[in-house]
């Protein structure tokens, strides 16, 4: 398997397993940071409700941005063209 094929496979895998969840975490973090995040619980007949703190929303935004950046960085690093190097002339030593 050559480097380009491996790069394509890694880019697709990281986009699927990091990029997609990262987008949803960003969306949920944005909603929570805006103050619209609430929850309800029902544990053994005891119900409760509350609001998620906005700080956790900003944390989710940061985590989501990191997860979205991973496939981008992997794609750029793995799929870039290598720098062309000038051929080196090998000169045999003079006797």
N, C-alpha and C positions, 0 to 999 in steps of 0.2 A: 504494500500500500504506500503510495507516494505521499508527500507532505501536503499537496493540494487537496487530495481526497480526504485525508485525515482532518484538514482544516474545515472542509465543508461539513463533515460529519460532526465535529465538535461544535461548530457554529449552530447547526440545526438543533443539536441536543441541548446546548446551553440556552438557546432561544426558547425551547419548549419547556425546560425545567427551571429556568431562572427568569427569563424575560416575561413570560405570560403571568406567572404568579406575582412578579414585581409590578406589573401594570395594575393588577387587582389590589395589591397592597397599597400602591400609590393612590388609587381611587378611594379606598376605604379610609386611608390616612387623611386625605384631603377633606372628606366628609366629617371625620372625627375632629380634625383641627378647626373646621369651620363651626363646630359646636353642635352639630346635628347627630352625634353618636350617642345613642341610648341603648340600654339593654333591659331585658326582663328575665327573671329567673323563676323557676318553679322546682324546688327541691323538696321532695317528700311532703307536698301539700303546702309548703311555705312559699309564698310568692313575694317577689321584690322587684323593684325597678330603680334605675339610676342613669346617670349621665357619665359617659367616658371622659376622662380628663383630656384637655386639648394637647397637653404635652405628649401623651401617647400617640396622638394623631401626627404630631411633627416627627416623632420617632419612626412611625410607620412610613411617612413620606421619605425620610432619609434611607430607610432600609429598602424601600421600593426602588428608589433611584439607583442604589448600589446594585440591586438585582437586575435592573434594566441595563446598566452599564456593562455588566459582565459579558453578555453575548457580543456587544459592540466591540469591546476590547479584544476578545478572543477572535472575532472575525477579522479585525484589522491586523492583528499580529500574525495570524495563521495564513491569511490569504494575500498578503502583500507580496509584491515581486522582490526577489533578492536584488541587492545592488550589483550592477555589472562591474566586474573587476577586469582590469586590463591584463592581458596575458603576459606572463613574465618570461622573458627569454633566459634560458638556462645556458650560461656560458661555461664550457668546461675549463678547469684550471689549466693555466699554461705551465708547461714543464720546463 
